[in-house]
Amino acid sequence: MLDQKFTSALATIVPSSALLTEPEDTRPYECDGLTLYREQPGAVVLPENEAQVVAILKLCHAARVPVVARGAGTSLSGGSLPVAAGVVLSLAKFRRIVEIDPITRTAIVEPGVRNLAISEAAAPYGLFYAPDPSSQIACSIGGNVAENAGGVHCLKYGLTVHNVRKVRGVLITGDIVEFGADALDAPGYDLLALICGSEGLLAVITQITVKLLPKPALAQVALAAFDDIEKAGAAVGKVIAAGIIPGGLEMMDRDATRAVEQFVHAGYPLDAAAVLLVEADGTPAEVAAEMAEIREVLTASGATGIRVSNDEAQRLLYWSGRKAAFPAVGRISPDYYCIDGTIPRAALPGVLRQIEIWSREYELPCANVFHAGDGNLHPLILFDANRPGDRDRTVEFGDRILELCIEVGGTITGEHGVGIEKIRGMCAQFAPAALERFLGIKRAFDAHGLLNPGKGVPTLARCAEFGAMHVHHGALRHPELPRF
Amino acid sequence: MLDQKFTSALATIVPSSALLTEPEDTRPYECDGLTLYREQPGAVVLPENEAQVVAILKLCHAARVPVVARGAGTSLSGGSLPVAAGVVLSLAKFRRIVEIDPITRTAIVEPGVRNLAISEAAAPYGLFYAPDPSSQIACSIGGNVAENAGGVHCLKYGLTVHNVRKVRGVLITGDIVEFGADALDAPGYDLLALICGSEGLLAVITQITVKLLPKPALAQVALAAFDDIEKAGAAVGKVIAAGIIPGGLEMMDRDATRAVEQFVHAGYPLDAAAVLLVEADGTPAEVAAEMAEIREVLTASGATGIRVSNDEAQRLLYWSGRKAAFPAVGRISPDYYCIDGTIPRAALPGVLRQIEIWSREYELPCANVFHAGDGNLHPLILFDANRPGDRDRTVEFGDRILELCIEVGGTITGEHGVGIEKIRGMCAQFAPAALERFLGIKRAFDAHGLLNPGKGVPTLARCAEFGAMHVHHGALRHPELPRF
């Protein structure tokens, strides 16, 4: 709980409609897209301009009150999970598209602007914003930057960090800072990439300059069916090894395609063990040439059928299935847990086989949907939170998948961030020398650890404690903790 | 000077041939490519493996001796200027290309490997390393990473930071750390971009994983002549505004082309006020289409003549002129000072006009060579250090150009880094709140400020002092200091 004096001070900064303190008002903010974790905040404040953000942060800094910035609340790693004795700072009112400049091909936007709204605003100029998380209808660009969001087109066009030019933000001290530059390079340490993916730990973002790209003249997507999931996994590596960088290269297994097909009727083959979606974009000549190569590689890799979209409507239909995969799975299972890990492409077939084995072992169906081109897995474990034991087995199954990701040379996150979900995994992923630097950087921005505490970077004490538990129990894993 | 006990301890780490302490042996290290600044180091040590680097850094850390890492010594901002009471740690013996992997399209190299040697090693696989500083025959990849080097092909393919996947380094404490990952994204703060361009202030780099790109099937370069330098400047913006991202888009004025032509006989038109080099690369069909568009835009922009390379030999000849511009100018003038600043492309014509006016005012010829596509200027001010007053006027002229870069919305460096040269400019470029974060990050890596002291990031005290001098003299600029 927050004390009365503090909330009264907050009330002098924003109008009363922009400050929520009653439990029934703050409840909608108790979790984000990762509903496994919930916590009601002491207050939610919704500033509408930068000066208010500055005043709020100065106040929280002086009173040593934790602040969790929140965009659309679509984080899948609990990145905007509130702190009970803290403030949620919602950027929902920062919804202005300040400028679209077709000459420099940039857009200046506020953090609350929805991802898709940027491409919509840029469309009249023949431009678009490339990173396209599946939640792009809802998720906001501030959260995309905070989590360095990906999407199906990131294989070719890069993650958020590769498509952002400048970020303006406010430090916990109230100081306004800018990261990046209008130019390609900038003097000083390059902190633009640091702020991208910093998960709200370093600054509250108030304005973002993103790059826009010319919309390709044509895009076509091939939908390839495979009778064996490992063959589909191997085909992914072969496409890349052939020198093709598709606009998107996605994979879904049978459980996923079936769930999707019932939901959006995208025209996916229901008998296939797995499907690949491979997009070619560019000039019509380029697309024709690349699509011919893609067909050749897929056929040689054992595809049992290949369909190529005839027009834009069919292309969007094929993609709609992939983009709706999470809600589609949500329809057929009371609960699901989306895992996010990354592995080298060459390890795909083996990892897929192992997930299938564990799925039987844990008696939990697992639908596999993933950004295959860059090795980013999204196994969706289907469970029922009301069935005793399901939740624990789900978490254990998920942890084993992530553990396997590290073992084969990958990482514990592809695009969803660390958040609260994978904080302990960071102890396994990084050596103390690296974590110490992370903590030093945190101190340089936020000496008292007030911005989004408990997320992103674990303290060394926490890692030690985590390690100690391992030893104490004489096993690799504490029974109640995800193991890594 | 370093004390005997310290150098004796150094001698236990490396063989005697790898430790230089005599003034005649350390003299070659007194400066790098920016010869305006010189300082002889107390010792030069040339380790040949990472374990020796660790031992050297631990020793320096314990004894609080400053360390300046050095690659090929081609820095143009004094990035590897030694410290008198310090050690130069040369990475010259780290010359192994550890691995070229055509499947993942990466190369693992040691920091002393020359930039061009990577592309040479990758050529049998049809791959190349894209960033190509003009010094690429000599400069080494470790220095490229430390300075985030650019080059003529960076407009399309990005700077060093965009072409590096992983960096391994040793902290001043002797801890080994890795930045980046094999995957597209990585958990934790993204420190890969931070280490790129950190100018030797955070870690000593021992291994680098770079991305390799497929060599385009065809590349052609158009050489366009203009009778007016502002028209050439405006044409640059028009090419980009037309939606073309050329492989390279370079500009040289008459002084530069004449100097070059005498040196390499590249076939440049000597009567032109300025020439543009515009490259198209890709499949033959793409190149033909893009080159037609380029011709159209250049003609509409007032080009008086356009020649397109007929074959690879001619393409390389056209580029050889641009790449040899600095040594060519070095042949016709006793001394020259290369300025490195970046401006918005739209500001090119106006900035060029102003440089011409100042050139007459200071009575110092100025040859303009630059990466026009990304607005990165390299005015070369010709002077004679032995002529009284020339050096001071040169520095003043250069500072005014950089000051103008900031005024028009640009920055004080495009690709050469801050080093010792532009350390005071950082006080003008960044607000104290940003500099404080820079210093905090420095502390997180190097609490005692031992790695490359005095470069890259100025202390706030230095900025204050610099500001105070301004005020004390009642003018914008201290007479002996570059003003910003």
Interface residues (C-beta under 8 A of the other chain):
Chain A: I103 T104 N148 G150 C154 L155 G158 L159 V161 H162 L171 T173 D175 I176 V177 E178 A181 D182 A183 L184 D185 A186 P187 G188 Y189 D190 L191 L192 A193 L194 C196 G197 S198 P214 G237 I240 A241 G243 T283 A285 E286 A289 T342 I343 P344 A346 D374 G375 N376 G409 G410 T411 I412 T413 G414 E415 G417 V418 K422 G425 M426 Q429 F430 A431 A433 A434 E436 R437 F438 L439 G440 I441 R443 A444 F445 G456 V457
Chain B: I103 T104 N148 G150 C154 L155 G158 L159 V161 H162 L171 T173 D175 I176 V177 E178 A181 D182 A183 L184 D185 A186 P187 G188 Y189 D190 L191 L192 A193 L194 C196 G197 S198 P214 G237 I240 A241 G243 T283 A285 E286 A289 T342 I343 P344 A346 D374 G375 N376 G409 G410 T411 I412 T413 G414 E415 G417 V418 K422 G425 M426 Q429 F430 A431 A433 A434 E436 R437 F438 L439 G440 I441 R443 A444 F445 G456 V457
